[in-house]
Amino acid sequence: MSDSIDLVRARLRDVPDFPRPGIVFKDITPVLGDAAAFAAALDALAADAAPRGVTRVLGIEARGFILGAALAARLGVGFVPARKPGKLPAAVDRESYALEYGSDSLEVHRGSFTPGERVLVVDDVIATGGTAAAAVALARRQGAVVAGVAVLIELTFLQGRARLPADVDVFAAIAY
């Protein structure tokens, strides 16, 4: 597994001063463009997710859609998108959050989860933890059990795990 993760790590790209000065953005698009690296990333996420009994994946806009939908297909479970406001066509639940460089909100369709359903929240990066915490809150608001949060990259120096409820386990394939 470490050789596979080394391949993923080698394909990641740092983009300085994006989306604003002082931020170093971790770009996963080179990983997605390399079939072997993309497969290795999904293998790592799937290996952690499989024993969790996940019945649905909640992917966070936008890169969490890519990883989450592919992971859901690998796990044989459904996928739910967590979108920015105004993007979903039916009635929604909304949760606002702070992030490293501002604030935003996430929405999911009402009725996306059934009570007791085991949901895995997926995104590309956990930084300050606000986005993941909002996704966890949305799933729980609809009665789902959050089986965990899975990300490709964790920026540990920002202590994002601390923003999540204590009972939510976080898996990161790569930590910086």
C-alpha positions as CSV (number, residue, x, y, z in Angstrom):
1,M,0.0,0.0,0.0
2,S,2.8,2.5,0.8
3,D,4.1,2.3,-2.8
4,S,0.6,3.1,-4.1
5,I,0.3,6.0,-1.7
6,D,3.7,7.2,-2.7
7,L,2.4,7.3,-6.3
8,V,-0.6,9.4,-5.2
9,R,1.6,11.7,-3.2
10,A,4.0,12.2,-6.2
11,R,1.0,13.3,-8.4
12,L,-0.3,15.9,-5.9
13,R,0.4,19.5,-6.8
14,D,0.8,22.5,-4.6
15,V,-0.7,25.7,-5.9
16,P,0.5,28.7,-4.0
17,D,-1.8,31.7,-3.3
18,F,-5.0,29.9,-4.3
19,P,-7.8,30.7,-3.8
20,R,-6.2,33.7,-2.1
21,P,-2.8,34.9,-1.0
22,G,-1.2,32.8,1.7
23,I,-3.1,29.6,1.0
24,V,-1.2,26.7,-0.5
25,F,-3.9,24.6,-2.3
26,K,-3.4,20.9,-2.6
27,D,-4.5,20.1,-6.1
28,I,-5.6,16.5,-6.8
29,T,-6.3,16.9,-10.5
30,P,-3.0,15.4,-11.5
31,V,-4.0,12.3,-9.4
32,L,-7.3,12.1,-11.2
33,G,-5.5,12.4,-14.6
34,D,-3.3,9.4,-13.8
35,A,-5.3,6.1,-13.9
36,A,-2.8,4.3,-11.7
37,A,-2.7,7.1,-9.1
38,F,-6.5,7.5,-9.1
39,A,-7.0,3.8,-8.7
40,A,-4.5,3.8,-5.8
41,A,-6.3,6.7,-4.1
42,L,-9.6,4.8,-4.4
43,D,-8.0,1.6,-3.2
44,A,-6.8,3.3,0.0
45,L,-10.2,4.9,0.7
46,A,-12.1,1.6,-0.1
47,A,-9.8,-0.5,2.1
48,D,-10.7,1.7,5.1
49,A,-14.4,2.1,4.2
50,A,-15.3,-1.5,3.5
51,P,-15.3,-2.8,7.1
52,R,-17.4,0.2,8.2
53,G,-20.7,-1.2,6.9
54,V,-21.4,1.9,4.8
55,T,-24.7,2.0,3.0
56,R,-24.3,5.5,1.4
57,V,-21.5,7.9,0.5
58,L,-22.0,11.6,1.0
59,G,-19.6,13.5,-1.3
60,I,-18.7,17.1,-0.7
61,E,-18.7,19.5,-3.7
62,A,-16.7,19.5,-5.8
63,R,-13.7,17.1,-5.6
64,G,-15.5,15.1,-3.0
65,F,-18.0,14.3,-5.8
66,I,-15.3,12.7,-7.9
67,L,-13.8,10.6,-5.1
68,G,-17.1,9.9,-3.4
69,A,-19.0,8.8,-6.5
70,A,-16.2,6.5,-7.6
71,L,-15.8,5.1,-4.0
72,A,-19.6,4.5,-3.8
73,A,-19.5,2.5,-7.0
74,R,-16.6,0.4,-5.7
75,L,-18.5,-0.2,-2.5
76,G,-21.7,-1.0,-4.2
77,V,-23.7,1.7,-2.4
78,G,-25.6,4.9,-3.3
79,F,-24.1,8.4,-3.6
80,V,-25.5,11.7,-2.2
81,P,-24.0,15.0,-3.3
82,A,-23.5,17.8,-0.7
83,R,-23.8,20.9,-2.8
84,K,-23.2,24.6,-2.5
85,P,-26.5,26.7,-2.0
86,G,-28.9,26.9,-4.9
87,K,-27.6,24.0,-6.9
88,L,-30.1,21.3,-5.9
89,P,-33.6,21.4,-7.5
90,A,-35.8,20.0,-4.6
91,A,-36.3,20.9,-0.9
92,V,-33.0,20.9,1.0
93,D,-31.4,20.9,4.4
94,R,-28.6,23.5,4.8
95,E,-25.7,23.8,7.1
96,S,-23.3,26.8,7.2
97,Y,-19.7,26.6,8.2
98,A,-16.4,28.5,8.4
99,L,-13.4,27.4,6.3
100,E,-9.7,28.3,6.1
101,Y,-10.4,31.3,3.8
102,G,-14.0,32.4,4.4
103,S,-17.5,30.9,5.0
104,D,-20.0,28.9,3.0
105,S,-22.9,26.5,3.3
106,L,-23.7,22.9,2.1
107,E,-27.1,21.5,1.2
108,V,-28.4,18.0,0.6
109,H,-31.9,17.1,-0.6
110,R,-34.3,16.4,2.2
111,G,-34.9,12.6,2.5
112,S,-31.4,11.7,1.2
113,F,-30.9,9.4,4.1
114,T,-33.1,7.0,6.0
115,P,-32.8,6.8,9.8
116,G,-30.0,4.5,10.9
117,E,-28.4,4.4,7.4
118,R,-24.6,4.3,7.7
119,V,-23.0,7.2,5.8
120,L,-19.4,7.8,4.9
121,V,-18.6,11.5,4.3
122,V,-15.9,11.9,1.5
123,D,-13.9,14.9,0.4
124,D,-10.5,15.5,-1.1
125,V,-9.0,17.4,1.8
126,I,-9.7,18.1,5.5
127,A,-8.2,21.4,6.5
128,T,-9.9,23.3,9.3
129,G,-12.7,20.7,9.4
130,G,-15.6,23.1,8.9
131,T,-16.8,21.5,5.6
132,A,-16.7,18.0,7.0
133,A,-18.4,19.0,10.2
134,A,-21.2,20.6,8.1
135,A,-21.6,17.4,6.1
136,V,-21.7,15.3,9.3
137,A,-24.4,17.6,10.7
138,L,-26.5,17.3,7.5
139,A,-26.4,13.5,7.5
140,R,-27.2,13.3,11.3
141,R,-30.1,15.8,10.9
142,Q,-31.8,13.3,8.6
143,G,-31.2,10.5,11.1
144,A,-28.2,8.8,9.5
145,V,-25.3,7.3,11.4
146,V,-22.0,8.7,10.3
147,A,-19.7,5.8,9.8
148,G,-16.7,8.1,9.4
149,V,-15.1,10.8,7.3
150,A,-12.7,9.7,4.5
151,V,-10.3,12.1,2.8
152,L,-7.4,11.8,0.4
153,I,-5.4,14.5,2.3
154,E,-5.4,15.8,5.8
155,L,-3.6,19.1,6.7
156,T,-2.9,18.1,10.3
157,F,-1.4,21.5,11.2
158,L,-4.9,23.0,10.9
159,Q,-6.3,20.5,13.4
160,G,-9.5,19.9,11.4
161,R,-10.4,16.7,13.3
162,A,-10.9,18.8,16.4
163,R,-13.9,20.5,14.7
164,L,-15.7,17.2,14.2
165,P,-17.8,15.4,16.9
166,A,-15.6,13.2,19.1
167,D,-17.4,10.0,17.9
168,V,-16.6,10.6,14.2
169,D,-13.6,8.7,13.0
170,V,-11.4,10.3,10.3
171,F,-9.4,8.3,7.7
172,A,-6.8,10.2,5.6
173,A,-4.8,8.4,3.0
174,I,-2.1,11.1,3.2
175,A,-1.3,13.5,6.0
176,Y,0.7,16.7,5.8
